[in-house]
């Protein structure tokens, strides 16, 4: 390998490490945890209101699935804001 190739490889590794570190910070962030709790709570309240007249275990079992799915879909936007704030601090 030439010196240029080694330097490119090192730069690639450093960039990948930055992404991995940011992912780790996000996964353990208080912001993420609070957002998941709030979004799941909102979904449970709305869903419970909609199905309050039904006594069906299959319908009730959808609550965690819907909450998790919506939180993961909407957290993408919250993460972008969070990442911008993290980068601005550094």
Long-range contacts (C-beta under 8 A, 24 or more apart in sequence): 22-83, 22-86, 25-86, 26-79, 26-82, 26-83, 29-82, 31-78, 31-82, 32-75, 32-78, 32-79, 32-82, 35-71, 35-74, 35-75, 35-78, 36-71, 36-75, 39-67, 39-70, 39-71, 39-74, 39-75, 40-64, 40-67, 40-68, 40-71, 43-67, 43-70, 43-71
